[in-house]
Amino acid sequence: MSNAFKTFFLMTVLTVAFVFIGGILGGRTGAFIALVFAAGMNFYSYWFSDKLVLKRYNAREVGPDDNSRLYRIVENLSQRAGLPMPKVYVVPNNTPNAFATGRNPEHAAVAATTGILELLDDDELSGVIGHELTHVKNRDMLTGTIAASLAGAITMLGQFSRFSTDRRSNPLLTMFLIIGAPVAAMIIRMAISRVREFAADKGGAEISGKPLALANALNKLHYGVKKFPMRQGKETDSHLFIINPFFGGLQKLFATHPPVEERIKRLEELSHSIH
């Protein structure tokens, strides 16, 4: 089953769940109100994501005159991927990581921490940047925002059920709407994020031409973020990074990333097929 089909299927499940729950509680009107509120909040973040996230992590822009190794790699791979040159930022943080943001390829930004620049060689860093550029190319920010809006709307509908006149007559249904449905929606949203990470790994390996270098980078980053966990920022940003830099809580159930071991295995298999 392809990553694209998995994404489509999971998005369809979220949509059907939203329509079904909305019909139970408030018909079209109640569902529409919940969707508008959730979409409004998430699309604000989507439209201004580059400015919000880059400011949060104190990112500093680098350009062609800065003799930046990072800028050179991003420029080279952007040309290979057929993408507009994104803005390039360095985040002053020893946690080794990288992320891409921006609402579309024409307004994209790629950022890397000082930690990752110190840890990885050029081939490994190229694999990581290829991964981030694939997120840009696939417009994964938009996919994530739509999924977040649907999951948020389902959560709102669950809260609306607290005030439903039918809550006493069917307490089990009310319990499902308040707790079960929002949790299920969040799990599906996280599953979509994991599928997009697999797709970005594959795309990154193809753009850089170095699947094993990306596999090596993921292995280094896996241990690097444990040694130097992120001390600033927000856990809700975890889906942006190539490796989740935050720990604690229900990380496995609500994981935004697939297991690193599985990602490395798939890249090794991809390397065999390329060569």
C-alpha positions in Angstrom: 0.0 0.0 0.0 1.6 3.3 -1.1 2.1 6.2 1.3 -0.2 8.4 -0.8 -3.0 5.8 -0.5 -2.5 5.4 3.2 -2.7 9.2 3.7 -5.9 9.4 1.6 -7.5 6.5 3.5 -6.7 8.0 6.9 -8.0 11.4 5.9 -11.2 9.7 4.6 -11.6 8.0 8.0 -11.2 11.3 9.8 -13.7 13.0 7.5 -16.3 10.2 7.8 -15.9 10.3 11.6 -16.4 14.0 11.7 -19.6 13.8 9.5 -21.0 10.9 11.6 -20.4 12.5 15.0 -21.6 15.9 13.7 -24.8 14.3 12.5 -25.4 12.6 15.9 -25.0 15.8 17.9 -26.1 18.8 16.0 -26.7 17.9 12.4 -25.1 20.1 9.7 -25.2 23.3 11.7 -23.3 21.9 14.8 -20.8 20.1 12.6 -20.2 23.2 10.5 -19.6 25.5 13.5 -17.1 23.1 15.0 -15.3 22.7 11.7 -15.1 26.5 11.1 -13.7 27.1 14.6 -11.1 24.3 14.3 -10.1 25.2 10.7 -9.8 28.9 11.6 -7.3 28.2 14.4 -5.3 25.7 12.4 -5.1 27.7 9.2 -3.9 30.7 11.1 -1.0 28.6 12.3 -0.6 27.2 8.7 -0.5 30.6 7.1 2.0 32.1 9.5 3.8 28.9 10.4 7.2 30.0 9.1 7.3 33.2 11.1 5.8 31.6 14.3 8.1 28.6 14.4 11.3 30.3 13.3 10.8 33.0 16.0 10.1 30.4 18.6 13.4 28.7 18.0 15.5 31.9 17.6 16.4 30.9 14.0 18.9 33.1 12.2 18.7 33.4 8.4 21.8 32.6 6.3 22.3 33.6 2.7 24.7 33.1 -0.2 27.2 35.5 1.2 27.6 33.7 4.5 29.8 30.9 3.2 27.3 28.5 4.8 27.7 24.8 4.2 24.0 24.4 5.0 23.0 27.1 2.4 25.1 25.4 -0.3 23.5 22.0 0.3 20.0 23.4 0.4 20.7 25.3 -2.9 22.1 22.2 -4.6 19.3 19.9 -3.6 16.5 22.4 -4.3 17.7 22.6 -7.9 17.8 18.8 -8.1 14.3 18.6 -6.7 13.0 21.3 -9.1 11.9 23.5 -6.1 12.2 27.3 -5.6 15.1 28.1 -3.3 13.7 28.2 0.3 15.0 30.5 2.9 17.7 28.9 5.0 18.0 29.2 8.8 20.3 28.1 11.5 18.9 27.4 15.0 21.3 28.0 17.9 20.6 24.7 19.7 22.8 21.7 20.5 19.9 19.3 19.9 20.8 17.8 16.5 17.7 18.3 14.4 16.2 20.0 11.3 12.8 21.0 10.1 10.9 22.6 7.2 8.0 25.0 7.4 6.0 27.4 5.2 2.6 27.2 3.6 3.9 26.2 0.1 7.1 25.8 -1.9 7.1 29.5 -2.8 7.1 30.5 0.9 9.2 27.7 2.4 12.0 27.7 4.9 14.5 25.0 5.9 16.2 25.2 9.3 18.9 23.1 10.9 20.3 23.3 14.4 23.9 24.0 15.2 23.9 20.5 16.8 23.1 18.7 13.6 25.7 20.8 11.6 28.3 19.6 14.1 27.2 16.0 14.1 26.6 15.1 10.5 29.0 15.0 7.5 27.9 16.4 4.1 26.4 13.2 2.7 24.3 12.7 5.9 23.2 16.3 6.0 22.2 16.1 2.3 19.9 13.2 3.1 18.3 15.1 6.0 17.8 18.2 3.8 16.4 16.1 1.0 13.9 14.7 3.6 12.9 18.3 4.5 12.6 19.4 0.9 10.3 16.4 0.2 8.0 17.7 2.9 7.9 21.0 1.1 7.4 19.4 -2.3 4.6 17.2 -1.0 2.9 20.1 0.8 2.8 18.2 4.0 2.1 21.3 6.0 -1.2 21.6 4.2 -2.0 17.9 4.8 -1.1 18.2 8.4 -3.3 21.3 8.8 -6.3 19.7 7.3 -5.9 16.6 9.5 -5.4 18.8 12.6 -8.6 20.8 11.7 -10.7 17.6 11.3 -9.3 16.1 14.6 -9.9 19.5 16.3 -13.4 19.7 15.1 -14.2 16.1 16.3 -12.8 17.1 19.7 -15.0 20.2 19.8 -18.0 18.1 18.9 -17.2 15.9 21.8 -17.2 18.9 24.1 -20.5 20.0 22.7 -22.0 16.6 23.7 -21.6 17.7 27.4 -24.5 20.0 26.8 -26.6 17.6 24.7 -30.1 16.9 26.0 -29.6 13.2 25.2 -26.6 12.7 27.4 -28.6 11.2 30.3 -30.6 8.8 28.1 -27.4 7.4 26.6 -24.4 7.8 28.9 -22.2 5.3 26.9 -22.6 7.3 23.7 -21.9 10.5 25.6 -18.7 9.0 27.1 -17.6 7.9 23.6 -18.2 11.3 22.2 -16.4 13.1 25.0 -13.4 10.8 25.3 -13.3 8.0 22.8 -13.9 10.0 19.6 -11.3 12.7 20.2 -8.6 10.2 21.2 -9.3 8.1 18.1 -9.1 11.2 16.0 -5.8 12.2 17.5 -4.4 8.7 16.9 -5.4 8.9 13.2 -3.9 12.3 12.9 -0.6 11.0 14.3 -0.8 8.0 11.9 -1.0 10.4 9.0 2.1 12.2 10.3 4.0 8.9 10.5 3.0 8.0 6.9 4.2 11.4 5.7 7.6 10.8 7.4 8.1 7.5 5.6 7.3 9.3 2.3 9.7 12.1 3.2 12.5 9.6 3.9 12.0 8.0 0.5 11.9 11.3 -1.2 15.0 12.5 0.7 16.9 9.5 -0.3 15.9 10.0 -4.0 16.8 13.7 -4.0 20.1 13.3 -2.3 20.9 10.0 -4.0 22.2 8.7 -0.7 19.7 6.5 1.1 22.3 4.9 3.4 23.7 8.3 4.3 20.2 9.3 5.4 19.9 6.1 7.4 23.2 6.8 9.1 22.0 10.3 9.9 18.7 9.0 11.4 20.7 6.7 13.6 23.0 9.5 14.8 20.1 11.8 15.4 18.2 9.2 17.3 20.9 9.0 19.9 21.8 12.7 19.6 18.3 13.9 20.7 18.5 11.6 23.7 21.8 13.0 24.7 20.7 16.6 24.0 16.9 16.8 24.3 15.2 20.0 23.3 14.9 22.3 26.2 12.9 25.1 24.5 9.9 25.1 22.2 6.6 23.2 22.3 5.9 19.5 22.1 3.1 20.3 19.6 6.0 21.2 17.1 7.4 17.7 17.3 5.9 16.7 13.9 8.0 19.4 12.2 11.3 17.9 13.1 13.0 15.0 11.3 13.4 13.3 14.7 11.1 14.0 17.6 13.2 16.1 20.1 10.7 15.9 22.9 10.2 13.1 25.4 7.6 12.0 28.0 3.9 11.5 28.0 2.1 9.0 25.7 4.9 9.2 23.0 4.2 5.8 21.5 0.5 6.1 21.2 0.6 9.7 19.9 4.0 9.4 18.2 4.4 11.8 15.2 7.2 9.7 13.8 7.6 6.0 13.0 10.2 4.0 14.9 13.7 4.9 13.7 14.6 1.3 13.3 11.8 0.8 10.7 12.8 4.0 8.9 16.4 2.8 8.7 15.3 -0.6 7.5 13.2 0.9 4.6 16.1 3.1 3.6 18.5 0.1 3.5 16.0 -1.8 1.3 15.7 1.3 -0.9 19.4 1.4 -1.3 19.5 -2.2 -2.6 16.8 -1.4 -5.1 18.6 1.7 -6.4 21.9 -0.1 -6.7 
